């Protein structure tokens, strides 16, 4: 009787640990969450500067300077 109970308990514990150790897809979910965070920040910035073209122009000009500086 105790042997059967012990075997069932050990098997159940092995099933639990196997499921906990299975981390397939966890990294993909982390990247998806990071991408969603970046999109949310970009949306907040876009909403804050809606209609204000001076900020967009300034950012564009700085990016152009940066790219031209890299190209030499």
PLY file of the C-alpha trace (Angstrom):
ply
format ascii 1.0
element vertex 72
property float x
property float y
property float z
element edge 71
property int vertex1
property int vertex2
end_header
0.00 0.00 0.00
2.70 2.48 0.94
4.77 1.41 -2.05
1.96 2.31 -4.46
1.45 5.66 -2.72
5.19 6.34 -2.88
5.36 5.50 -6.60
2.35 7.71 -7.36
3.86 10.59 -5.37
7.23 10.28 -7.09
5.60 10.12 -10.53
3.44 13.13 -9.79
6.46 15.09 -8.55
8.43 14.20 -11.68
5.57 15.40 -13.87
5.43 18.71 -11.99
9.18 19.30 -12.19
9.24 18.37 -15.89
6.54 20.94 -16.64
8.25 23.64 -14.58
11.62 23.04 -16.25
10.09 23.25 -19.74
10.80 26.84 -20.77
10.12 26.59 -24.49
8.61 29.81 -25.74
9.54 31.85 -22.67
12.19 33.82 -24.56
9.77 34.52 -27.41
7.24 35.88 -24.94
9.89 38.13 -23.42
10.74 39.58 -26.84
7.06 40.10 -27.64
6.58 41.91 -24.31
9.63 44.09 -24.99
8.34 44.94 -28.46
4.94 45.87 -27.07
6.61 48.10 -24.47
8.59 49.90 -27.18
5.42 50.38 -29.25
3.55 51.73 -26.22
6.33 54.25 -25.53
6.39 55.32 -29.19
2.61 55.74 -29.17
2.77 57.86 -26.02
5.44 60.09 -27.57
3.50 60.40 -30.82
0.36 61.36 -28.90
2.22 63.91 -26.80
3.69 65.68 -29.83
0.68 65.36 -32.13
0.58 68.31 -34.51
3.98 69.66 -33.40
6.22 69.26 -36.45
9.19 71.09 -34.96
10.13 68.13 -32.76
9.87 65.69 -35.66
11.99 67.92 -37.87
14.63 68.31 -35.17
14.83 64.56 -34.64
15.03 63.96 -38.39
17.83 66.48 -38.78
19.82 64.95 -35.92
19.44 61.48 -37.41
20.63 62.77 -40.78
23.69 64.34 -39.12
24.40 61.08 -37.27
24.14 58.98 -40.43
26.26 61.40 -42.45
28.88 61.41 -39.67
29.10 57.62 -39.80
29.47 57.58 -43.58
32.23 60.16 -43.46
0 1
1 2
2 3
3 4
4 5
5 6
6 7
7 8
8 9
9 10
10 11
11 12
12 13
13 14
14 15
15 16
16 17
17 18
18 19
19 20
20 21
21 22
22 23
23 24
24 25
25 26
26 27
27 28
28 29
29 30
30 31
31 32
32 33
33 34
34 35
35 36
36 37
37 38
38 39
39 40
40 41
41 42
42 43
43 44
44 45
45 46
46 47
47 48
48 49
49 50
50 51
51 52
52 53
53 54
54 55
55 56
56 57
57 58
58 59
59 60
60 61
61 62
62 63
63 64
64 65
65 66
66 67
67 68
68 69
69 70
70 71
